[in-house]
Amino acid sequence: METEVGRIAGLLEASEKQPTPLQQELDRTGKRLSVIMLVICAVVFAARLVSTTTFTLNVVLGLFLFAVALALAAIPEAAAVAPPREYGGRTLGAADTCAHFTTLQKKRRT
């Protein structure tokens, strides 16, 4: 760290990594979409619950599972804008994540 390059490297490591404006906007958009999706699921669950004629545990659980499935259907929309995750000091892309999942599946079979 006695050279100019070493000093610059030390300054870069010491600085806080602020999220970029794009990352901040993606976070805000993701939170908004999550809230909107939860409200839609709650409205659909309530509307179906009100419109049903029988109130058995199976009916209520079926309606609940339908609402959960509706919420899970929105995940691909939100996942497309999610930034890549970091693993072991390097950023994983979609191909790395799929390869890791495939490796885990092969280990389970053996």
N, C-alpha and C positions, 0 to 999 in steps of 0.2 A: 504494500500500500504506500510505498515511498515514491512511486512514479505518479505522473499526472493521470494516467489511465486508472491506476489503483485508487487514487483519490476520488475520481469520478465514479468508479464502481462502488466505493464505500458510500458516497452520497446517494447513489441510486438505491442501494439496499436499505439505507436508513430512512428514505422518504416513504411517506404513507401512500399506499396505492388507492387513489380515489376512483370511484366508479365513473366511467365515461357518461356523458349525457345520454348516449344510446342505451346503456345499461340501466340508468336511472329511469328512463322512459319505459323500457321493457318491464322493469319491476312494477312501476305504477300501472301499466296496462294489464299485467298479469294479475295484480290485486283487484283491479276493477272487474276483469273477466271472471275471477273467482267469486266475487260477491254477486255479480249478476247471475252467474250459473247457480249459485246456492239459492238465490231468490226464486229463480225459475223452477228449480227442483222442489222447493217448498210449496210454491203455488200449484204445481202439477200434483204433488202428493195430496195437498189439501183439497183440491178440486175433485180428484178421484175418490178421496175418502168421503167427501160429502155426497157424491153421486152414487156411491155403492148402497145396496139395499141390505146387505148382511154384514154384520160386524163380528167376524170370527178372527181368531189369531192368524189363520192362514191367509185370509183376505188382506189384513193389515200388513202382514209380513210381505206378501206379494206386492202390494202397493209401495212399500218401503224399498224393496229390491228394485222395483221399476224406477223409482226416483234415484237410487244410487247408480243404476245402470245409465240413466240419463246424464248424471254428473260425470261418470267415467267416460262417456262418449265424447265429452268436451276436452279430454286430456290431449289427444293428438293435436288439436288446435293450439293449445297452450305450449305443448312440448316443442312445436316447430320454431317458436321464438325464444326458447330458453337458451341461454348461453351454455357452451360446453363446460363440463365439470373438470376439475383438476384432480389428478391422481398421481401420487408419488413425485410431485414436482413438475409434471408435464400435463398438458391439456389433452384430454381425451376427446376425440371426435366420434362420430356415429360408428365408423368402421371399427375403431378400437373397442367401443362398448359392445358391439355385436360379437366381436371376436372373443372378448372376455366372457360374455354370456355363453357362447358356444363351448368354450373351454370348460366352464362350470358344469354345463350339461353333460359333457363327455366324462368328466370326473365322477359325476353321480351315477352314471351307468355302469362304471367299472367297480 
